[in-house]
Amino acid sequence: MIQMIYLSDMHRCVPAVALSATRTRKHWYLIPYETEQVSGVMIGSLSANSAPNITLPLNVSGWHAVY
C-alpha cells in the first residue's frame, strides 16, 4: 500500500530569510490556503522578482516519489 504524504506548509523552506509575508523584491511570498482536503501555506513569486533558490526539507529516508 502506498502512503500519501502532503507537504502543505511551505513556510518551512530554507533559507527562511528568502520568505516574506508580503510581496517583497527578491523574496518568495507566503500565501495561506485551504481546500476541502488540506490547508497550508504555499509560496509565490513574480518571474521578474529574482527570488533565490530555496529548499524544503523532507525529513524522510528511503525511496520516495515527489509530485
PQR file with spaces between the fields and no chain letter, atoms N, CA, C, O and H, PARSE charges and radii, in Angstrom:
ATOM       1  N    MET     1       0.839   -1.180    0.000 -0.4000 1.5000
ATOM       2  CA   MET     1       0.000    0.000    0.000 -0.0000 2.0000
ATOM       3  C    MET     1       0.890    1.250    0.000  0.5500 1.7000
ATOM       4  O    MET     1       1.883    1.314    0.724 -0.5500 1.4000
ATOM       5  N    ILE     2       0.528    2.219   -0.802 -0.4000 1.5000
ATOM       6  CA   ILE     2       1.268    3.476   -0.891 -0.0000 2.0000
ATOM       7  C    ILE     2       0.689    4.473    0.105  0.5500 1.7000
ATOM       8  O    ILE     2      -0.520    4.706    0.127 -0.5500 1.4000
ATOM       9  H    ILE     2      -0.279    2.167   -1.390  0.4000 1.0000
ATOM      10  N    GLN     3       1.542    5.052    0.918 -0.4000 1.5000
ATOM      11  CA   GLN     3       1.114    6.076    1.865 -0.0000 2.0000
ATOM      12  C    GLN     3       1.380    7.447    1.260  0.5500 1.7000
ATOM      13  O    GLN     3       2.519    7.771    0.923 -0.5500 1.4000
ATOM      14  H    GLN     3       2.523    4.863    0.900  0.4000 1.0000
ATOM      15  N    MET     4       0.342    8.242    1.122 -0.4000 1.5000
ATOM      16  CA   MET     4       0.480    9.592    0.574 -0.0000 2.0000
ATOM      17  C    MET     4       0.757   10.573    1.705  0.5500 1.7000
ATOM      18  O    MET     4       0.082   10.555    2.734 -0.5500 1.4000
ATOM      19  H    MET     4      -0.583    7.979    1.396  0.4000 1.0000
ATOM      20  N    ILE     5       1.737   11.416    1.509 -0.4000 1.5000
ATOM      21  CA   ILE     5       2.056   12.469    2.472 -0.0000 2.0000
ATOM      22  C    ILE     5       1.984   13.792    1.721  0.5500 1.7000
ATOM      23  O    ILE     5       2.659   13.972    0.707 -0.5500 1.4000
ATOM      24  H    ILE     5       2.285   11.431    0.672  0.4000 1.0000
ATOM      25  N    TYR     6       1.176   14.706    2.212 -0.4000 1.5000
ATOM      26  CA   TYR     6       1.053   16.019    1.597 -0.0000 2.0000
ATOM      27  C    TYR     6       1.893   17.017    2.381  0.5500 1.7000
ATOM      28  O    TYR     6       1.700   17.195    3.584 -0.5500 1.4000
ATOM      29  H    TYR     6       0.628   14.559    3.036  0.4000 1.0000
ATOM      30  N    LEU     7       2.812   17.657    1.702 -0.4000 1.5000
ATOM      31  CA   LEU     7       3.619   18.707    2.322 -0.0000 2.0000
ATOM      32  C    LEU     7       2.970   20.028    1.947  0.5500 1.7000
ATOM      33  O    LEU     7       3.181   20.549    0.851 -0.5500 1.4000
ATOM      34  H    LEU     7       2.969   17.513    0.725  0.4000 1.0000
ATOM      35  N    SER     8       2.196   20.553    2.847 -0.4000 1.5000
ATOM      36  CA   SER     8       1.368   21.719    2.534 -0.0000 2.0000
ATOM      37  C    SER     8       1.809   22.990    3.240  0.5500 1.7000
ATOM      38  O    SER     8       1.135   24.015    3.143 -0.5500 1.4000
ATOM      39  H    SER     8       2.025   20.130    3.737  0.4000 1.0000
ATOM      40  N    ASP     9       2.918   22.938    3.941 -0.4000 1.5000
ATOM      41  CA   ASP     9       3.350   24.099    4.717 -0.0000 2.0000
ATOM      42  C    ASP     9       4.718   24.565    4.243  0.5500 1.7000
ATOM      43  O    ASP     9       5.745   24.207    4.819 -0.5500 1.4000
ATOM      44  H    ASP     9       3.466   22.105    4.020  0.4000 1.0000
ATOM      45  N    MET    10       4.718   25.360    3.195 -0.4000 1.5000
ATOM      46  CA   MET    10       5.967   25.778    2.565 -0.0000 2.0000
ATOM      47  C    MET    10       6.728   26.834    3.368  0.5500 1.7000
ATOM      48  O    MET    10       7.823   27.230    2.968 -0.5500 1.4000
ATOM      49  H    MET    10       3.883   25.651    2.727  0.4000 1.0000
ATOM      50  N    HIS    11       6.179   27.294    4.482 -0.4000 1.5000
ATOM      51  CA   HIS    11       6.937   28.259    5.294 -0.0000 2.0000
ATOM      52  C    HIS    11       8.147   27.607    5.945  0.5500 1.7000
ATOM      53  O    HIS    11       8.971   28.296    6.547 -0.5500 1.4000
ATOM      54  H    HIS    11       5.290   26.973    4.807  0.4000 1.0000
ATOM      55  N    ARG    12       8.267   26.266    5.831 -0.4000 1.5000
ATOM      56  CA   ARG    12       9.425   25.547    6.374 -0.0000 2.0000
ATOM      57  C    ARG    12      10.611   25.562    5.422  0.5500 1.7000
ATOM      58  O    ARG    12      11.664   25.011    5.743 -0.5500 1.4000
ATOM      59  H    ARG    12       7.598   25.706    5.342  0.4000 1.0000
ATOM      60  N    CYS    13      10.462   26.178    4.266 -0.4000 1.5000
ATOM      61  CA   CYS    13      11.561   26.235    3.298 -0.0000 2.0000
ATOM      62  C    CYS    13      12.746   27.006    3.875  0.5500 1.7000
ATOM      63  O    CYS    13      12.592   27.904    4.702 -0.5500 1.4000
ATOM      64  H    CYS    13       9.606   26.626    4.005  0.4000 1.0000
ATOM      65  N    VAL    14      13.917   26.626    3.413 -0.4000 1.5000
ATOM      66  CA   VAL    14      15.140   27.311    3.837 -0.0000 2.0000
ATOM      67  C    VAL    14      15.880   27.825    2.612  0.5500 1.7000
ATOM      68  O    VAL    14      15.825   27.190    1.559 -0.5500 1.4000
ATOM      69  H    VAL    14      14.042   25.896    2.740  0.4000 1.0000
ATOM      70  N    PRO    15      16.551   28.926    2.714 -0.5600 1.5000
ATOM      71  CA   PRO    15      16.732   29.743    3.916  0.2800 2.0000
ATOM      72  C    PRO    15      15.481   30.564    4.216  0.5500 1.7000
ATOM      73  O    PRO    15      14.846   31.092    3.303 -0.5500 1.4000
ATOM      74  N    ALA    16      15.134   30.669    5.475 -0.4000 1.5000
ATOM      75  CA   ALA    16      13.933   31.386    5.905 -0.0000 2.0000
ATOM      76  C    ALA    16      13.982   32.866    5.534  0.5500 1.7000
ATOM      77  O    ALA    16      12.933   33.491    5.371 -0.5500 1.4000
ATOM      78  H    ALA    16      15.650   30.240    6.217  0.4000 1.0000
ATOM      79  N    VAL    17      15.159   33.429    5.400 -0.4000 1.5000
ATOM      80  CA   VAL    17      15.277   34.850    5.048 -0.0000 2.0000
ATOM      81  C    VAL    17      14.803   35.118    3.620  0.5500 1.7000
ATOM      82  O    VAL    17      14.617   36.275    3.242 -0.5500 1.4000
ATOM      83  H    VAL    17      16.010   32.922    5.533  0.4000 1.0000
ATOM      84  N    ALA    18      14.603   34.065    2.823 -0.4000 1.5000
ATOM      85  CA   ALA    18      14.122   34.222    1.451 -0.0000 2.0000
ATOM      86  C    ALA    18      12.597   34.288    1.380  0.5500 1.7000
ATOM      87  O    ALA    18      12.037   34.474    0.300 -0.5500 1.4000
ATOM      88  H    ALA    18      14.754   33.125    3.130  0.4000 1.0000
ATOM      89  N    LEU    19      11.916   34.137    2.528 -0.4000 1.5000
ATOM      90  CA   LEU    19      10.458   34.128    2.585 -0.0000 2.0000
ATOM      91  C    LEU    19       9.941   35.419    3.194  0.5500 1.7000
ATOM      92  O    LEU    19      10.591   36.013    4.054 -0.5500 1.4000
ATOM      93  H    LEU    19      12.370   33.985    3.405  0.4000 1.0000
ATOM      94  N    SER    20       8.757   35.855    2.739 -0.4000 1.5000
ATOM      95  CA   SER    20       8.169   37.084    3.264 -0.0000 2.0000
ATOM      96  C    SER    20       6.654   36.919    3.338  0.5500 1.7000
ATOM      97  O    SER    20       6.063   36.215    2.519 -0.5500 1.4000
ATOM      98  H    SER    20       8.230   35.372    2.039  0.4000 1.0000
ATOM      99  N    ALA    21       6.035   37.561    4.306 -0.4000 1.5000
ATOM     100  CA   ALA    21       4.579   37.542    4.428 -0.0000 2.0000
ATOM     101  C    ALA    21       3.920   38.455    3.395  0.5500 1.7000
ATOM     102  O    ALA    21       2.714   38.364    3.166 -0.5500 1.4000
ATOM     103  H    ALA    21       6.515   38.133    4.971  0.4000 1.0000
ATOM     104  N    THR    22       4.693   39.320    2.783 -0.4000 1.5000
ATOM     105  CA   THR    22       4.176   40.226    1.754 -0.0000 2.0000
ATOM     106  C    THR    22       5.031   40.106    0.498  0.5500 1.7000
ATOM     107  O    THR    22       6.121   39.535    0.538 -0.5500 1.4000
ATOM     108  H    THR    22       5.673   39.394    2.970  0.4000 1.0000
ATOM     109  N    ARG    23       4.541   40.640   -0.609 -0.4000 1.5000
ATOM     110  CA   ARG    23       5.318   40.626   -1.847 -0.0000 2.0000
ATOM     111  C    ARG    23       6.484   41.593   -1.704  0.5500 1.7000
ATOM     112  O    ARG    23       6.308   42.811   -1.720 -0.5500 1.4000
ATOM     113  H    ARG    23       3.656   41.104   -0.641  0.4000 1.0000
ATOM     114  N    THR    24       7.650   41.039   -1.567 -0.4000 1.5000
ATOM     115  CA   THR    24       8.866   41.814   -1.365 -0.0000 2.0000
ATOM     116  C    THR    24       9.868   41.429   -2.441  0.5500 1.7000
ATOM     117  O    THR    24       9.997   40.253   -2.781 -0.5500 1.4000
ATOM     118  H    THR    24       7.793   40.050   -1.554  0.4000 1.0000
ATOM     119  N    ARG    25      10.565   42.396   -2.966 -0.4000 1.5000
ATOM     120  CA   ARG    25      11.553   42.138   -4.017 -0.0000 2.0000
ATOM     121  C    ARG    25      12.606   41.140   -3.533  0.5500 1.7000
ATOM     122  O    ARG    25      13.087   41.224   -2.403 -0.5500 1.4000
ATOM     123  H    ARG    25      10.461   43.352   -2.690  0.4000 1.0000
ATOM     124  N    LYS    26      12.955   40.197   -4.410 -0.4000 1.5000
ATOM     125  CA   LYS    26      13.947   39.156   -4.150 -0.0000 2.0000
ATOM     126  C    LYS    26      13.561   38.217   -3.012  0.5500 1.7000
ATOM     127  O    LYS    26      14.430   37.698   -2.312 -0.5500 1.4000
ATOM     128  H    LYS    26      12.565   40.129   -5.329  0.4000 1.0000
ATOM     129  N    HIS    27      12.268   37.997   -2.826 -0.4000 1.5000
ATOM     130  CA   HIS    27      11.757   37.076   -1.807 -0.0000 2.0000
ATOM     131  C    HIS    27      10.611   36.257   -2.390  0.5500 1.7000
ATOM     132  O    HIS    27       9.973   36.664   -3.362 -0.5500 1.4000
ATOM     133  H    HIS    27      11.562   38.418   -3.395  0.4000 1.0000
ATOM     134  N    TRP    28      10.360   35.110   -1.791 -0.4000 1.5000
ATOM     135  CA   TRP    28       9.142   34.354   -2.038 -0.0000 2.0000
ATOM     136  C    TRP    28       8.105   34.868   -1.050  0.5500 1.7000
ATOM     137  O    TRP    28       8.442   35.153    0.100 -0.5500 1.4000
ATOM     138  H    TRP    28      10.878   34.780   -1.002  0.4000 1.0000
ATOM     139  N    TYR    29       6.847   34.993   -1.475 -0.4000 1.5000
ATOM     140  CA   TYR    29       5.842   35.416   -0.506 -0.0000 2.0000
ATOM     141  C    TYR    29       4.962   34.239   -0.121  0.5500 1.7000
ATOM     142  O    TYR    29       4.664   33.374   -0.944 -0.5500 1.4000
ATOM     143  H    TYR    29       6.573   34.762   -2.409  0.4000 1.0000
ATOM     144  N    LEU    30       4.553   34.218    1.128 -0.4000 1.5000
ATOM     145  CA   LEU    30       3.763   33.138    1.715 -0.0000 2.0000
ATOM     146  C    LEU    30       2.278   33.413    1.508  0.5500 1.7000
ATOM     147  O    LEU    30       1.802   34.516    1.774 -0.5500 1.4000
ATOM     148  H    LEU    30       4.794   34.921    1.797  0.4000 1.0000
ATOM     149  N    ILE    31       1.548   32.403    1.031 -0.4000 1.5000
ATOM     150  CA   ILE    31       0.131   32.545    0.713 -0.0000 2.0000
ATOM     151  C    ILE    31      -0.651   31.454    1.442  0.5500 1.7000
ATOM     152  O    ILE    31      -0.580   30.290    1.048 -0.5500 1.4000
ATOM     153  H    ILE    31       1.935   31.507    0.815  0.4000 1.0000
ATOM     154  N    PRO    32      -1.397   31.799    2.497 -0.5600 1.5000
ATOM     155  CA   PRO    32      -2.211   30.790    3.179  0.2800 2.0000
ATOM     156  C    PRO    32      -3.330   30.304    2.242  0.5500 1.7000
ATOM     157  O    PRO    32      -3.872   31.087    1.462 -0.5500 1.4000
ATOM     158  N    TYR    33      -3.669   29.015    2.324 -0.4000 1.5000
ATOM     159  CA   TYR    33      -4.751   28.459    1.514 -0.0000 2.0000
ATOM     160  C    TYR    33      -5.455   27.347    2.268  0.5500 1.7000
ATOM     161  O    TYR    33      -4.934   26.808    3.244 -0.5500 1.4000
ATOM     162  H    TYR    33      -3.228   28.379    2.958  0.4000 1.0000
ATOM     163  N    GLU    34      -6.646   27.013    1.800 -0.4000 1.5000
ATOM     164  CA   GLU    34      -7.427   25.937    2.402 -0.0000 2.0000
ATOM     165  C    GLU    34      -8.315   25.308    1.339  0.5500 1.7000
ATOM     166  O    GLU    34      -8.978   26.013    0.578 -0.5500 1.4000
ATOM     167  H    GLU    34      -7.070   27.451    1.006  0.4000 1.0000
ATOM     168  N    THR    35      -8.327   23.969    1.289 -0.4000 1.5000
ATOM     169  CA   THR    35      -9.239   23.224    0.421 -0.0000 2.0000
ATOM     170  C    THR    35     -10.067   22.305    1.308  0.5500 1.7000
ATOM     171  O    THR    35      -9.936   22.335    2.532 -0.5500 1.4000
ATOM     172  H    THR    35      -7.789   23.396    1.907  0.4000 1.0000
ATOM     173  N    GLU    36     -10.901   21.506    0.707 -0.4000 1.5000
ATOM     174  CA   GLU    36     -11.682   20.550    1.500 -0.0000 2.0000
ATOM     175  C    GLU    36     -10.793   19.481    2.124  0.5500 1.7000
ATOM     176  O    GLU    36     -11.115   18.959    3.191 -0.5500 1.4000
ATOM     177  H    GLU    36     -11.007   21.481   -0.287  0.4000 1.0000
ATOM     178  N    GLN    37      -9.672   19.147    1.469 -0.4000 1.5000
ATOM     179  CA   GLN    37      -8.810   18.073    1.949 -0.0000 2.0000
ATOM     180  C    GLN    37      -7.622   18.535    2.784  0.5500 1.7000
ATOM     181  O    GLN    37      -7.176   17.813    3.676 -0.5500 1.4000
ATOM     182  H    GLN    37      -9.411   19.571    0.602  0.4000 1.0000
ATOM     183  N    VAL    38      -7.109   19.720    2.509 -0.4000 1.5000
ATOM     184  CA   VAL    38      -5.853   20.134    3.150 -0.0000 2.0000
ATOM     185  C    VAL    38      -5.790   21.660    3.238  0.5500 1.7000
ATOM     186  O    VAL    38      -6.415   22.368    2.449 -0.5500 1.4000
ATOM     187  H    VAL    38      -7.471   20.306    1.785  0.4000 1.0000
ATOM     188  N    SER    39      -5.039   22.140    4.194 -0.4000 1.5000
ATOM     189  CA   SER    39      -4.774   23.576    4.289 -0.0000 2.0000
ATOM     190  C    SER    39      -3.281   23.747    4.542  0.5500 1.7000
ATOM     191  O    SER    39      -2.602   22.816    4.976 -0.5500 1.4000
ATOM     192  H    SER    39      -4.532   21.564    4.835  0.4000 1.0000
ATOM     193  N    GLY    40      -2.789   24.928    4.269 -0.4000 1.5000
ATOM     194  CA   GLY    40      -1.373   25.162    4.476 -0.0000 2.0000
ATOM     195  C    GLY    40      -0.939   26.515    3.968  0.5500 1.7000
ATOM     196  O    GLY    40      -1.733   27.454    3.902 -0.5500 1.4000
ATOM     197  H    GLY    40      -3.341   25.684    3.916  0.4000 1.0000
ATOM     198  N    VAL    41       0.325   26.606    3.612 -0.4000 1.5000
ATOM     199  CA   VAL    41       0.908   27.842    3.115 -0.0000 2.0000
ATOM     200  C    VAL    41       1.685   27.499    1.845  0.5500 1.7000
ATOM     201  O    VAL    41       2.602   26.677    1.875 -0.5500 1.4000
ATOM     202  H    VAL    41       0.969   25.843    3.666  0.4000 1.0000
ATOM     203  N    MET    42       1.314   28.132    0.727 -0.4000 1.5000
ATOM     204  CA   MET    42       2.080   27.961   -0.493 -0.0000 2.0000
ATOM     205  C    MET    42       2.947   29.195   -0.685  0.5500 1.7000
ATOM     206  O    MET    42       2.790   30.190    0.022 -0.5500 1.4000
ATOM     207  H    MET    42       0.569   28.800    0.703  0.4000 1.0000
ATOM     208  N    ILE    43       3.859   29.126   -1.642 -0.4000 1.5000
ATOM     209  CA   ILE    43       4.725   30.263   -1.911 -0.0000 2.0000
ATOM     210  C    ILE    43       4.520   30.741   -3.336  0.5500 1.7000
ATOM     211  O    ILE    43       4.121   29.970   -4.208 -0.5500 1.4000
ATOM     212  H    ILE    43       3.986   28.318   -2.217  0.4000 1.0000
ATOM     213  N    GLY    44       4.789   31.999   -3.564 -0.4000 1.5000
ATOM     214  CA   GLY    44       4.661   32.567   -4.894 -0.0000 2.0000
ATOM     215  C    GLY    44       5.714   33.631   -5.118  0.5500 1.7000
ATOM     216  O    GLY    44       6.289   34.174   -4.174 -0.5500 1.4000
ATOM     217  H    GLY    44       5.113   32.626   -2.855  0.4000 1.0000
ATOM     218  N    SER    45       5.957   33.918   -6.391 -0.4000 1.5000
ATOM     219  CA   SER    45       6.901   34.960   -6.758 -0.0000 2.0000
ATOM     220  C    SER    45       6.646   35.339   -8.204  0.5500 1.7000
ATOM     221  O    SER    45       6.312   34.481   -9.021 -0.5500 1.4000
ATOM     222  H    SER    45       5.491   33.476   -7.157  0.4000 1.0000
ATOM     223  N    LEU    46       6.798   36.592   -8.523 -0.4000 1.5000
ATOM     224  CA   LEU    46       6.711   37.011   -9.909 -0.0000 2.0000
ATOM     225  C    LEU    46       7.990   36.603  -10.620  0.5500 1.7000
ATOM     226  O    LEU    46       9.052   36.567   -9.999 -0.5500 1.4000
ATOM     227  H    LEU    46       7.070   37.288   -7.859  0.4000 1.0000
ATOM     228  N    SER    47       7.912   36.295  -11.904 -0.4000 1.5000
ATOM     229  CA   SER    47       9.086   35.800  -12.619 -0.0000 2.0000
ATOM     230  C    SER    47      10.229   36.809  -12.645  0.5500 1.7000
ATOM     231  O    SER    47      11.392   36.407  -12.664 -0.5500 1.4000
ATOM     232  H    SER    47       7.049   36.324  -12.409  0.4000 1.0000
ATOM     233  N    ALA    48       9.937   38.087  -12.646 -0.4000 1.5000
ATOM     234  CA   ALA    48      10.993   39.112  -12.676 -0.0000 2.0000
ATOM     235  C    ALA    48      11.486   39.480  -11.278  0.5500 1.7000
ATOM     236  O    ALA    48      12.302   40.391  -11.136 -0.5500 1.4000
ATOM     237  H    ALA    48       8.992   38.414  -12.630  0.4000 1.0000
ATOM     238  N    ASN    49      11.011   38.795  -10.255 -0.4000 1.5000
ATOM     239  CA   ASN    49      11.329   39.131   -8.871 -0.0000 2.0000
ATOM     240  C    ASN    49      12.739   38.717   -8.468  0.5500 1.7000
ATOM     241  O    ASN    49      13.285   39.280   -7.519 -0.5500 1.4000
ATOM     242  H    ASN    49      10.348   38.055  -10.371  0.4000 1.0000
ATOM     243  N    SER    50      13.338   37.767   -9.146 -0.4000 1.5000
ATOM     244  CA   SER    50      14.673   37.253   -8.805 -0.0000 2.0000
ATOM     245  C    SER    50      14.732   36.649   -7.405  0.5500 1.7000
ATOM     246  O    SER    50      15.714   36.833   -6.686 -0.5500 1.4000
ATOM     247  H    SER    50      12.894   37.310   -9.917  0.4000 1.0000
ATOM     248  N    ALA    51      13.687   35.934   -7.024 -0.4000 1.5000
ATOM     249  CA   ALA    51      13.695   35.252   -5.725 -0.0000 2.0000
ATOM     250  C    ALA    51      14.757   34.156   -5.743  0.5500 1.7000
ATOM     251  O    ALA    51      14.931   33.488   -6.762 -0.5500 1.4000
ATOM     252  H    ALA    51      12.889   35.785   -7.608  0.4000 1.0000
ATOM     253  N    PRO    52      15.467   33.960   -4.634 -0.5600 1.5000
ATOM     254  CA   PRO    52      16.552   32.972   -4.608  0.2800 2.0000
ATOM     255  C    PRO    52      16.023   31.537   -4.594  0.5500 1.7000
ATOM     256  O    PRO    52      14.847   31.300   -4.320 -0.5500 1.4000
ATOM     257  N    ASN    53      16.903   30.593   -4.890 -0.4000 1.5000
ATOM     258  CA   ASN    53      16.549   29.186   -4.761 -0.0000 2.0000
ATOM     259  C    ASN    53      16.291   28.866   -3.302  0.5500 1.7000
ATOM     260  O    ASN    53      16.958   29.393   -2.411 -0.5500 1.4000
ATOM     261  H    ASN    53      17.858   30.785   -5.113  0.4000 1.0000
ATOM     262  N    ILE    54      15.319   27.999   -3.065 -0.4000 1.5000
ATOM     263  CA   ILE    54      15.008   27.555   -1.711 -0.0000 2.0000
ATOM     264  C    ILE    54      14.900   26.035   -1.701  0.5500 1.7000
ATOM     265  O    ILE    54      14.810   25.401   -2.752 -0.5500 1.4000
ATOM     266  H    ILE    54      14.778   27.571   -3.789  0.4000 1.0000
ATOM     267  N    THR    55      14.909   25.465   -0.512 -0.4000 1.5000
ATOM     268  CA   THR    55      14.810   24.021   -0.327 -0.0000 2.0000
ATOM     269  C    THR    55      13.762   23.733    0.729  0.5500 1.7000
ATOM     270  O    THR    55      13.663   24.446    1.728 -0.5500 1.4000
ATOM     271  H    THR    55      14.981   25.981    0.342  0.4000 1.0000
ATOM     272  N    LEU    56      12.974   22.679    0.506 -0.4000 1.5000
ATOM     273  CA   LEU    56      12.014   22.218    1.510 -0.0000 2.0000
ATOM     274  C    LEU    56      12.548   20.917    2.105  0.5500 1.7000
ATOM     275  O    LEU    56      12.554   19.889    1.427 -0.5500 1.4000
ATOM     276  H    LEU    56      13.055   22.099   -0.305  0.4000 1.0000
ATOM     277  N    PRO    57      12.995   20.945    3.359 -0.5600 1.5000
ATOM     278  CA   PRO    57      13.492   19.714    3.987  0.2800 2.0000
ATOM     279  C    PRO    57      12.363   18.684    4.085  0.5500 1.7000
ATOM     280  O    PRO    57      11.284   18.991    4.592 -0.5500 1.4000
ATOM     281  N    LEU    58      12.611   17.465    3.601 -0.4000 1.5000
ATOM     282  CA   LEU    58      11.580   16.431    3.616 -0.0000 2.0000
ATOM     283  C    LEU    58      11.609   15.590    4.885  0.5500 1.7000
ATOM     284  O    LEU    58      10.579   15.048    5.285 -0.5500 1.4000
ATOM     285  H    LEU    58      13.488   17.216    3.189  0.4000 1.0000
ATOM     286  N    ASN    59      12.763   15.471    5.523 -0.4000 1.5000
ATOM     287  CA   ASN    59      12.906   14.704    6.767 -0.0000 2.0000
ATOM     288  C    ASN    59      12.391   13.283    6.614  0.5500 1.7000
ATOM     289  O    ASN    59      11.656   12.793    7.470 -0.5500 1.4000
ATOM     290  H    ASN    59      13.600   15.912    5.199  0.4000 1.0000
ATOM     291  N    VAL    60      12.770   12.620    5.535 -0.4000 1.5000
ATOM     292  CA   VAL    60      12.406   11.225    5.293 -0.0000 2.0000
ATOM     293  C    VAL    60      13.640   10.481    4.806  0.5500 1.7000
ATOM     294  O    VAL    60      14.638   11.095    4.431 -0.5500 1.4000
ATOM     295  H    VAL    60      13.368   13.018    4.839  0.4000 1.0000
ATOM     296  N    SER    61      13.564    9.166    4.814 -0.4000 1.5000
ATOM     297  CA   SER    61      14.653    8.359    4.278 -0.0000 2.0000
ATOM     298  C    SER    61      14.054    7.248    3.417  0.5500 1.7000
ATOM     299  O    SER    61      12.863    6.951    3.511 -0.5500 1.4000
ATOM     300  H    SER    61      12.753    8.667    5.118  0.4000 1.0000
ATOM     301  N    GLY    62      14.880    6.648    2.592 -0.4000 1.5000
ATOM     302  CA   GLY    62      14.411    5.567    1.729 -0.0000 2.0000
ATOM     303  C    GLY    62      13.868    6.105    0.410  0.5500 1.7000
ATOM     304  O    GLY    62      14.020    7.283    0.088 -0.5500 1.4000
ATOM     305  H    GLY    62      15.847    6.889    2.516  0.4000 1.0000
ATOM     306  N    TRP    63      13.234    5.211   -0.340 -0.4000 1.5000
ATOM     307  CA   TRP    63      12.683    5.549   -1.654 -0.0000 2.0000
ATOM     308  C    TRP    63      11.401    6.346   -1.523  0.5500 1.7000
ATOM     309  O    TRP    63      10.515    6.003   -0.740 -0.5500 1.4000
ATOM     310  H    TRP    63      13.111    4.254   -0.078  0.4000 1.0000
ATOM     311  N    HIS    64      11.316    7.411   -2.297 -0.4000 1.5000
ATOM     312  CA   HIS    64      10.114    8.249   -2.307 -0.0000 2.0000
ATOM     313  C    HIS    64       9.902    8.815   -3.704  0.5500 1.7000
ATOM     314  O    HIS    64      10.849    8.934   -4.481 -0.5500 1.4000
ATOM     315  H    HIS    64      12.036    7.689   -2.932  0.4000 1.0000
ATOM     316  N    ALA    65       8.688    9.155   -4.014 -0.4000 1.5000
ATOM     317  CA   ALA    65       8.363    9.844   -5.255 -0.0000 2.0000
ATOM     318  C    ALA    65       7.789   11.206   -4.878  0.5500 1.7000
ATOM     319  O    ALA    65       6.991   11.316   -3.947 -0.5500 1.4000
ATOM     320  H    ALA    65       7.919    9.058   -3.382  0.4000 1.0000
ATOM     321  N    VAL    66       8.195   12.227   -5.599 -0.4000 1.5000
ATOM     322  CA   VAL    66       7.719   13.578   -5.320 -0.0000 2.0000
ATOM     323  C    VAL    66       6.956   14.085   -6.537  0.5500 1.7000
ATOM     324  O    VAL    66       7.478   14.063   -7.652 -0.5500 1.4000
ATOM     325  H    VAL    66       8.843   12.138   -6.356  0.4000 1.0000
ATOM     326  N    TYR    67       5.741   14.535   -6.331 -0.4000 1.5000
ATOM     327  CA   TYR    67       4.900   15.077   -7.412 -0.0000 2.0000
ATOM     328  C    TYR    67       4.466   16.474   -7.077  0.5500 1.7000
ATOM     329  O    TYR    67       3.752   17.102   -7.859 -0.5500 1.4000
ATOM     330  H    TYR    67       5.318   14.553   -5.425  0.4000 1.0000
